[in-house]
Structure formats: structure tokens, C-alpha cells
Amino acid sequence: ITGLGKGGAEKQLTQLVCSSSKKVHHHVISMTNEGIHGDDLKKCGVSVTCLHMTPGRLSLKGLWRLWRCLRIQKPNILQTWLYHADLLGLIVGRLSKVPHIAWNIRCSHMDMGHYSRLSAMVLKFNTFLSRCPDAVITNSHAGRAHHMTLGYNPRRWVYIPNGFDSSFFEPSVNARLAVRTALKIKQDGLVVGMVARNDPMKDYNTLLHAMYEVMLAKPRVHLIVAGSYTQLLESALPISLKNRIHCLGDRSDIPDILASLDLFVLSSAFGVGFPNVLGEAMLTEIHCIATDVGDCNVLFKE
């Protein structure tokens, strides 16, 4: 995988590996570093290797480390997560004579204009090479459909939707009271929230503009946003609404934050496959609104 930082793919990989059968031996390779999930994986008894590659740069030393790791481990299956790992895993995996390689697509329609030229080139190479892996796994119907329009033509598609541990996400009166008290929100306030990193695909601009209009008409409404770099949104807020829009940045208590909400909103504009946080909000039994991206409509129907 490209890394083990905060993100839906990284979280799903960790949950999958840590909850799978002990008969299966896992070894996780991060192209960058251990991120926030390295320790969790190690606690589960999973070996973790870091290639220490710089994001956006090709490192011959990193490729050598990957080749050497695969030659030592001799895996039966190499499963790669996300575009860059798909490409490098395929090339080095074949050179290392790994018997079976499976790619793993976690997104749908990506607007590559918001990202580096290298990422766009990697996607083009992957499209051209999509017949090479034994299978391409996708966690969403939308992801498969979009990549087919790009020209992906794998030997086999495999659909594996995201899974959740329902014991972590459930309604909690205590959590609702605690989060609202900490943020100085009255208990009769109407709290809207979104949990996602501050990234173009999440389209926080649209969410904030919509909430400005709502808040002007409804004085009891508050907005909570949490996720990497969301604290940076605070600088653009009008002074009159700063005490009603709470930009929390990274948080480790996401189940509690979700339990404090009356309404969860997902404003993503593109790129979504199977949104983890939408499923988590549903498990918490709060009302949800989402843009029609990825498999959001499938989640609502099911």
C-alpha cells in the first residue's frame, strides 16, 4: 500500500488483516512509513516493512527494498492497494516471481486535475497494464464502472465491499452529551457534521457555503467537521459563525463525534468508491445526506 496514514483504504486494510483467520500469514509493506496504523498491525502480530519512499518520487532504493522483501517472504499472493502500489507491485512482483497478484481499486471517478502529473501517468500505465494482474478487486460498483470506461480490461473483476465493526459505531447518549459540552453546544442544538480530510474531492467549499445559508436562517444549527487539515478551514470562516462551526482537525474519537450529530453530510464531489464514514454514520443511527457519488446511492438503497 502507498502508506499507512489516515484514510479509508488504510483503515480497511488494517481491519481486514487484524480480523482475518490466523491460518493466513500477512506481511504489510508500506511504500512510505508506518503512519498511524503500523503499531496496530504489529499488535495484531503482523509484520510491517516500510520502503521509506518519498511521495511523488521514484526511488530505486525503494524498489530494491520491495524486490528484496518479496524474495525473502516468497508470498503466494501479493495484493496491492491504490494506484501507485498497483503499478510498482505488478512490476516488482513479476520480477520477484510472485505467483499471483491482485490489484485493489478504492475509488471511482477521480478528477486527476487536482493531483500531480505523476499520479495521472500512473493511472494511464495501470489502464494499459490492467490485463496483467490475476484479478482487480474493487470495493464499489461505481469504481468498476468508471475504470472500465477508462479502458481497464482485467482478466477478472472481484467485488468486495467494505466491512465494519458495529461494536465501535452505535448510538451513545453519553458521547452525545460529552462532545456537545466540550464544544459548548447547547443540548437542544441541531448539529450537522462531516468527517473527512480536507481535500478537493471532499468539496468542503460547497458544504460551508450551504451551511452559511442554513445558519443565517436557523440560529440553533451548528456544524462539526473533523479530519486531517480541517482545522485550516477555520481561517476562512466569517467571524459571526466561528462559534457555530467547529473545525476539529484530526481526531481519534470519531465514534463519539458521530454519536453527537443529528445529521451527517457527505459533500464529496468526485473520487468516492465506498465511503467508510457514511456506513459508520448509518451504524450510529443518525440521519444522512450524501452527494450522488460512488456507491452512496447503493448504501442508501441497502
C-alpha positions in Angstrom: 0.0 0.0 0.0 1.2 3.6 -0.6 1.2 4.3 3.1 -0.5 3.6 6.5 -1.7 7.1 7.4 -5.2 8.3 7.9 -7.6 7.2 5.2 -10.3 4.8 4.3 -8.1 2.3 2.4 -5.5 2.3 5.1 -8.2 1.7 7.8 -9.8 -1.1 5.9 -6.5 -2.8 5.2 -5.7 -2.8 9.0 -9.2 -4.0 10.0 -9.1 -6.8 7.3 -5.6 -8.0 8.3 -6.2 -7.9 12.0 -9.5 -9.7 11.9 -8.7 -12.4 9.4 -8.0 -16.1 10.0 -4.8 -16.9 11.9 -4.2 -19.5 9.2 -3.3 -16.7 6.8 0.1 -15.1 7.3 0.1 -11.4 6.4 3.0 -9.2 5.8 2.2 -5.5 5.1 4.5 -3.4 3.0 4.1 0.4 3.2 5.8 2.4 0.3 6.3 5.3 2.8 6.3 4.8 6.6 4.2 3.2 9.4 1.8 6.1 9.7 -0.8 5.7 12.3 -1.7 2.0 11.6 1.8 0.4 11.9 1.6 -0.1 15.6 -2.0 -1.5 15.4 -0.8 -4.0 12.8 2.2 -5.0 14.9 0.0 -5.5 18.0 -2.0 -8.0 15.9 1.2 -9.9 15.2 1.5 -8.6 11.6 4.9 -7.9 10.2 5.3 -4.4 8.7 8.0 -3.3 6.2 8.5 0.3 5.2 10.2 1.2 1.9 10.6 4.9 3.0 9.9 6.2 -0.5 9.1 9.9 -0.8 5.6 10.5 -2.1 5.6 11.7 -5.7 9.2 10.4 -6.4 10.5 7.1 -7.9 13.2 5.6 -5.6 15.5 2.9 -6.9 16.4 2.1 -3.3 12.7 1.7 -2.5 12.2 -0.6 -5.5 15.2 -2.7 -4.3 13.8 -3.0 -0.8 10.5 -4.1 -2.2 12.1 -6.7 -4.5 14.3 -8.0 -1.6 11.3 -8.2 0.7 9.3 -10.2 -1.8 12.2 -12.5 -2.5 12.6 -13.2 1.2 8.9 -13.5 2.1 8.0 -15.6 -1.0 4.3 -14.7 -0.8 1.6 -16.8 -2.5 -0.4 -13.7 -3.2 0.6 -10.0 -3.5 -2.4 -7.7 -3.0 -1.7 -4.1 -3.9 -3.7 -1.2 -2.6 -4.1 2.1 -4.6 -2.7 3.2 -8.0 1.0 3.7 -7.2 1.2 0.4 -5.3 -0.7 -1.4 -8.1 1.9 -0.3 -10.6 5.1 -0.9 -8.6 3.7 -4.1 -7.1 2.9 -5.5 -10.5 6.4 -4.7 -11.9 8.4 -5.8 -8.9 6.1 -8.7 -8.1 6.6 -10.2 -11.5 10.3 -9.7 -11.3 10.2 -11.4 -7.9 8.2 -14.3 -9.3 5.2 -13.9 -7.0 2.7 -16.5 -8.3 -0.5 -14.3 -8.0 -1.0 -10.6 -8.0 -4.3 -8.8 -7.3 -4.8 -5.0 -7.7 -7.2 -3.2 -5.4 -9.2 -0.1 -6.6 -10.7 2.0 -3.8 -12.1 5.0 -5.7 -14.4 5.8 -8.6 -14.2 8.9 -10.8 -11.1 10.7 -9.9 -10.5 14.3 -11.2 -6.8 14.0 -11.8 -6.6 17.7 -12.5 -6.4 18.2 -8.7 -3.4 15.9 -8.3 0.2 15.5 -9.6 1.2 14.7 -13.2 2.9 11.6 -11.9 -0.4 10.3 -10.4 -2.1 10.9 -13.8 0.7 9.0 -15.6 0.5 6.1 -13.1 -3.3 5.8 -13.8 -2.6 5.7 -17.6 0.1 3.0 -17.1 -2.3 1.0 -15.0 -5.0 1.2 -17.6 -2.6 -0.2 -20.2 -1.4 -3.0 -17.9 -4.7 -3.9 -16.4 -4.7 -7.4 -18.1 -1.5 -8.3 -16.3 -2.7 -8.9 -12.7 -4.7 -12.1 -11.9 -7.6 -10.0 -10.6 -8.7 -6.5 -9.9 -10.6 -6.0 -6.7 -13.0 -3.1 -6.3 -14.9 -2.1 -3.2 -17.7 -0.3 -5.2 -19.8 -0.9 -8.3 -19.1 2.7 -9.3 -15.3 2.1 -9.1 -15.6 -0.9 -11.5 -17.9 1.0 -13.9 -15.6 4.1 -14.1 -12.4 2.2 -14.6 -14.0 0.2 -17.4 -14.7 3.5 -19.2 -11.0 4.4 -18.7 -10.1 1.2 -20.5 -9.4 -1.2 -17.7 -9.8 -4.7 -19.0 -8.7 -7.2 -16.3 -8.8 -11.0 -16.5 -11.2 -10.9 -13.6 -13.1 -8.4 -11.6 -13.8 -9.1 -7.9 -16.3 -7.0 -5.8 -15.5 -6.9 -2.1 -17.4 -4.1 -0.3 -16.1 -2.5 2.9 -16.8 -4.1 6.3 -17.4 -2.5 9.7 -17.1 -3.5 13.3 -20.5 -2.5 14.6 -19.3 -2.5 18.2 -17.4 0.7 17.6 -20.2 2.7 15.9 -23.5 2.8 17.8 -25.8 5.5 19.4 -24.5 6.9 22.7 -26.2 9.4 24.8 -23.1 9.8 26.9 -20.9 10.6 23.9 -23.5 13.0 22.5 -23.6 15.0 25.8 -19.8 14.9 26.2 -18.9 16.1 22.8 -21.5 18.9 22.8 -20.4 20.0 26.3 -16.8 20.2 25.2 -17.7 22.3 22.2 -20.1 24.5 24.2 -23.1 23.4 22.1 -26.5 23.6 23.8 -28.1 20.2 24.1 -31.1 21.3 22.1 -28.9 22.5 19.2 -29.2 20.9 15.8 -25.8 19.6 14.9 -24.7 18.7 11.4 -21.3 17.0 10.8 -18.9 15.7 8.3 -15.8 13.6 8.9 -13.3 13.6 6.1 -9.8 15.0 5.3 -9.6 18.5 3.8 -9.1 17.5 0.2 -10.5 18.8 -3.1 -12.5 15.6 -3.6 -14.4 16.2 -0.3 -15.6 19.6 -1.5 -15.7 21.4 1.8 -16.3 24.7 0.0 -19.8 23.6 -1.1 -20.6 22.3 2.4 -19.5 25.5 4.0 -21.4 27.7 1.6 -24.6 25.6 2.1 -24.2 25.8 5.9 -23.7 29.6 5.8 -27.2 29.9 4.3 -28.7 27.4 6.7 -27.1 29.0 9.8 -28.3 32.5 8.8 -31.9 31.2 8.8 -31.5 28.7 11.7 -29.7 30.1 14.8 -29.7 26.7 16.6 -27.7 24.9 13.9 -24.0 24.0 14.4 -21.5 22.3 12.1 -18.8 20.0 13.2 -16.0 18.9 10.7 -13.2 16.5 11.6 -10.4 15.0 9.7 -6.9 15.8 8.5 -6.3 19.5 7.9 -9.9 20.5 8.6 -8.6 22.9 11.2 -7.2 25.0 8.3 -10.8 25.8 7.2 -11.3 27.9 10.3 -9.3 30.8 8.8 -11.8 31.3 6.1 -14.9 31.4 8.4 -16.9 34.6 8.9 -16.4 35.9 12.5 -20.2 35.8 13.1 -20.2 32.0 12.6 -16.9 30.9 14.2 -18.6 29.9 17.4 -21.0 27.7 15.5 -18.6 26.0 13.0 -16.2 23.7 14.8 -13.1 22.7 12.8 -11.5 19.9 14.8 -8.7 18.6 12.7 -7.5 15.0 13.3 -9.5 13.2 16.0 -9.2 9.7 17.5 -12.8 9.8 18.9 -14.7 9.6 15.6 -17.4 7.2 17.0 -18.2 9.8 19.7 -18.3 12.7 17.3 -20.7 10.8 15.0 -22.9 10.0 18.1 -23.1 13.7 18.8 -24.7 14.6 15.5 -28.3 14.9 14.4 -27.4 14.9 10.7 -24.3 13.6 8.8 -23.5 15.1 5.5 -21.1 13.8 2.8 -20.4 16.6 0.3 -17.8 14.8 -1.9 -17.7 16.0 -5.5 -15.7 13.0 -7.0 -13.5 10.1 -6.4 -15.6 8.3 -3.8 -15.9 4.5 -4.1 -17.5 3.0 -1.0 -17.4 5.8 1.7 -16.4 4.2 5.0 -17.7 7.2 7.1 -21.2 7.0 5.5 -21.5 3.4 6.6 -20.2 4.3 10.1 -22.7 7.2 10.4 -25.5 4.8 9.4 -24.4 2.3 12.1 -24.6 5.2 14.6 -28.3 5.6 13.5 -28.2 9.2 12.6 -29.8 10.8 9.5 -27.5 11.0 6.5 -27.3 13.2 3.4 -24.8 12.5 0.6 -24.0 13.7 -2.9 -24.6 11.1 -5.6 -21.0 9.9 -5.9 -19.5 6.4 -5.8 -21.8 3.8 -4.2 -23.6 6.2 -1.9 -26.9 5.5 -3.6 -26.3 1.8 -3.2 -25.7 2.2 0.5 -29.0 4.2 0.9 -30.9 1.5 -1.0 -29.5 -1.4 1.1 
